[in-house]
Amino acid sequence: MFANDWWGDFMLEYSVGSSLSRDDLYAELSFNDVQWGEISLSEDKKEVKIIIYPDSDFLEFNYSEFLLLIEKAKDHLLRLEPLV
């Protein structure tokens, strides 16, 4: 699976994949063909792991709390400065 969005001359993309060396599906995140991160879900689907490159450490969050935080932050920003 592959998706992309354009912002001017820049392209933000993701691709979903799997590997023989891993048990999970993951989404690779890239900007202008340079991978900058990865997202994967825990086996129980309760946590999301985010890796931001080049540092291979990962951040781990409760999935529902992560989505709620992103939505709240987006809504707050849009209230302060709506999109045109």
C-alpha positions in Angstrom: 0.0 0.0 0.0 1.3 3.4 -0.9 -0.1 6.9 -0.4 1.2 10.4 -0.9 0.2 14.0 -0.4 1.6 17.0 -2.2 2.5 20.4 -0.6 3.9 22.6 -3.3 7.1 20.9 -4.6 7.3 18.6 -1.6 5.8 15.1 -1.2 4.9 13.4 2.1 4.4 9.7 1.6 3.9 6.4 3.5 4.2 2.8 2.5 2.9 -0.2 4.4 5.1 -3.3 4.6 6.1 -6.4 6.4 9.4 -8.3 6.8 10.5 -11.8 7.4 12.6 -10.5 10.3 9.6 -8.8 12.0 6.2 -10.0 13.3 4.3 -6.8 12.7 3.1 -4.6 9.9 4.6 -1.2 9.7 4.2 2.1 7.8 7.4 3.7 6.6 7.1 7.5 6.5 9.1 9.6 4.0 9.4 13.1 2.7 10.7 13.7 -0.9 11.8 10.0 -1.1 13.8 10.2 2.2 12.5 7.9 5.0 12.3 9.9 8.2 10.3 7.5 10.4 8.2 4.5 10.9 4.9 3.6 12.7 3.8 0.2 13.9 1.1 -1.1 16.2 1.7 -3.5 19.1 0.4 -7.0 18.8 -2.6 -6.3 21.1 -3.3 -3.1 19.0 -3.2 -1.0 22.2 0.1 0.8 21.6 1.7 2.6 18.7 5.5 2.7 18.3 7.0 5.6 16.5 10.6 5.6 15.3 12.2 8.8 14.0 15.4 8.5 12.0 18.3 8.7 12.0 18.0 7.9 15.7 16.8 4.3 15.9 15.3 4.7 19.4 11.6 4.4 19.4 8.7 6.1 21.3 5.9 4.0 22.5 2.4 5.4 23.3 -1.1 4.0 24.1 -2.8 4.0 20.7 -6.1 5.6 21.7 -4.3 8.3 23.8 -2.0 9.0 20.8 -4.9 9.5 18.4 -6.8 11.6 20.9 -3.7 13.8 21.4 -3.2 14.3 17.7 -6.9 15.2 17.2 -6.9 17.7 20.1 -3.7 19.4 18.9 -5.0 19.7 15.3 -8.3 21.1 16.5 -6.6 23.6 18.8 -4.3 24.8 16.0 -7.3 25.1 13.6 -9.3 27.1 16.1 -6.3 29.5 16.5 -5.5 29.7 12.8 -8.0 28.1 10.3 -6.7 26.7 7.1 -7.3 28.8 4.0 
